Amino acid sequence: MVQQILSKFVGAKNVTILRTWVPNLVTWGTVGGVTLVYFTDWRVVLDYVPYIRGKFRKDD
């Protein structure tokens, strides 16, 4: 179903090429996301993880 819809807009050849690139794009997207978290303030990101949120509370 999705392949038929995409074939109408971009063509069957491009859909085949896209299907081979999807795992690679997902992998590099994940690597980029982890790198972004690594180089930014990791506590800000971990505040959104429910289990870890309580471990870094500041006692003011």
DAKAQUI-V559976 format. One record per residue. N is the residue number from 1. RES is the residue in one letter. PSI is psi in whole degrees, 0 to 359 (* if undefined). OMEGA is omega in whole degrees, -180 to 180 (none if undefined). D_CENTER is the distance of its C-alpha to the mean C-alpha in whole Angstrom. Layout:
N_RES_PSI_OMEGA_D_CENTER ; N_RES_PSI_OMEGA_D_CENTER
This chain:
1_M_306_-179_24 ; 2_V_322_-179_21 ; 3_Q_323_178_22 ; 4_Q_319_179_25 ; 5_I_315_179_24 ; 6_L_324_-180_22 ; 7_S_328_179_25 ; 8_K_327_-176_27 ; 9_F_318_-173_25 ; 10_V_349_179_24 ; 11_G_152_-176_26 ; 12_A_322_-180_26 ; 13_K_316_180_26 ; 14_N_328_176_23 ; 15_V_319_178_21 ; 16_T_317_178_22 ; 17_I_318_179_20 ; 18_L_320_180_17 ; 19_R_329_178_17 ; 20_T_336_-178_18 ; 21_W_343_-175_15 ; 22_V_312_179_12 ; 23_P_322_179_12 ; 24_N_318_179_12 ; 25_L_321_178_9 ; 26_V_317_-180_7 ; 27_T_311_-179_8 ; 28_W_330_175_8 ; 29_G_319_177_5 ; 30_T_316_178_5 ; 31_V_317_178_8 ; 32_G_320_178_8 ; 33_G_317_178_6 ; 34_V_321_178_9 ; 35_T_319_178_12 ; 36_L_316_178_11 ; 37_V_322_-179_12 ; 38_Y_318_-176_15 ; 39_F_355_175_16 ; 40_T_184_180_16 ; 41_D_104_-174_18 ; 42_W_334_179_17 ; 43_R_327_178_19 ; 44_V_319_180_18 ; 45_V_316_-177_14 ; 46_L_345_175_16 ; 47_D_341_179_18 ; 48_Y_354_177_16 ; 49_V_116_-171_16 ; 50_P_318_-176_19 ; 51_Y_323_-174_21 ; 52_I_340_-174_20 ; 53_R_317_-176_21 ; 54_G_341_-176_25 ; 55_K_340_-175_25 ; 56_F_22_180_25 ; 57_R_139_177_27 ; 58_K_134_176_30 ; 59_D_96_-178_33 ; 60_D_*_none_35
